[in-house]
Structures are given as C-alpha cells and as structure tokens.
C-alpha cells in the first residue's frame, strides 16, 4: 500500500504535463474552432439577411413595375379613346365641309339663276318700256 501513496515520479510528472499540454492544445483548438464556427454562423446570418433584403427590394421593384405597367395600359387605353374621338371628329368635320361645299354650290347656282332671272326681267322691262315709248 505504501507504493500506492508514493510521491509522483518524474515520469508521472512528465505524463501529467503532457496531458495538461494536450488538454490545453485541445482547448485552444476547440476555442479557435468555436470562433470559426461563430464567424461562419455570423456570415451565414448576414448573408441570409442580405438575401432577405434583396428579395424585399426585388419584390418592391416588381410591384412598382406592375403598377407602372398598369398605368401604361390605362394611359394607352385613354390615348386609343382619344385617337378614336379625334378620328370621329375628323370624319364629322369632313362631312360638314362636304355639306358646306354642296351648300355653296347650290347657293352659287341659285345666285346665278337669280341673276339670269333678273336679267330676263330687266330685259322684259326694257322691252316693255321701249314698246310704250
């Protein structure tokens, strides 16, 4: 039993020191590994957040693009309606101009007929006057 409680030998001390050193190295490697894992997790979290922000920006841009497209469709429809209105107004103006031309022709014809009638009446009056004289 005396041997069991004997003082540690130099070999035992070396073994303990080696074990302590190995434990210290393992602890340091675990600390470094843990730090790397923490940094990786932080980078992964930042990348995930950046991806989320990017997707949100893309969603906002898509929504704005959709709104702009809708506004463009509405504007195009209004322009088509305006163009149709102008086309109808132009047709109506052409028809009115044609009617005015026809009325002017009739008025000229009527004016010429009236002039001819007036000449004839004047001629008859002169003829009647000369017969009376």
Residue pairs with C-beta under 8 A, 6 or more apart in sequence:
8 16
